[in-house]
Amino acid sequence: MINKWVSRLTAITICGVLALGFWGYKGFSGSGKTITKENSFNDSAKNIDERVNVLLIGADQRLEETKFNTDSLIVASIDPKTQRISLLSIPRDTRIFLAGHGYIKINAAASLENLDALQNSVEDLSGETISGYILTNFQGFKKIIDTLGGVPVDVEKDMYYETGDQEDGYINLHKGLQRLDGEKALEYARFRHDALSDISRTARQQIVLKAVAKEMVQLSTLPKLPYLVPELMQAVTTNLSVKDILAVAKTAVGFNSSNVISQTLPGSFLEVDGVSYWQVNSMDVKKVVANLQQGLTTDRVIDEEPVDLLKPVIPTPSKPLPKVPGNSLDPNGTQSSDYEIFNVEASQNTP
């Protein structure tokens, strides 16, 4: 009986940590869903046989707001046959067509419509059926990381930035392999103030998630699971039923943490009417998704050129900095909702 509950708690935690690994540049404060007698875990949830896709969402929302942008989008694909979990990061500036609104950045879909519309948009973009979404906040994530005792991350460079938030107001990290607590892990995954901006940030989020997945399978983690589960359940909001979450988690529980692969959706910079986008080719997206499900990734992320998303970009006369939405050379366009934000940041950083 004890082993059964250890497996169950591990499964629930893995599923929750998948959700908690991704969040927006700003904080999200939500009520989350809690378990009641009507939707309590039971043995009716069976293992799944086919691949299941879940949309992981990080949102930019304040307590008083009902409309918000979604700054982090990850399609997590769990395949019981290959025992592989694949993670596809969709940059927040990805250009899509939303009925009734025309061409927009995908991070505005939920604000203009709702989360269901966002889920449908991701399905159209990826060509994959999404079983549901999990919306998360990063305050809960910090608690999860701290309960785990931190996660090891090799920080690729010194990072410093003043976010302006009342809480988590500074990003201040030093280069090197280190064990990051919840606050520092959050800083690492939020950082996007370099040449590749949000595109590099997607890679950092993937690194943190993989570190968490590896930490979860450590024997020393098992005694902490009863403390992790309540944190997880209070930190997410989802349209998945508890039965569905448990079924997915029970399938993923036996997976090897090394069998988690990730990919940032390739694309290129596009500016239209003063607004900058991450432009993707619909046929290429389908190909990238299919390859990822087979365990294949590509480093041709920006303009079909090979690039290490975490390696400092050094421009040369023959090869200038790649232009991506949101970097220091592009304030996302004068008509973009991010324009004012980046202008303020630029003025603050000007000597």
Secondary structure, DSSP 8 states (H G I E B T S, - for coil): -HHHHHHHHHHHHHHHHHHHT---SS----------GGG---TT-----S-EEEEEEEEE--TT-S--EEEEEEEEEEETTTTEEEEEEE-TTBEEEETTTEEEEGGGHHHHS-HHHHHHHHHHHH-----EEEEE-HHHHHHHHHHHT-EEEEE-S-EEEE---SSS-EEEE-SEEEEE-HHHHHHHHH---STTHHHHHHHHHHHHHHHHHHHHTSGGGGGGHHHHHHHHHHHEEESS-HHHHHHHHHHHTT--GGGEEEEE--BEEEEETTEEEEE--HHHHHHHHHHHHTT---SEEETTEE--TTS----BTTB-----TTSTT--S-TTSTTHHHHHHHHHHH--
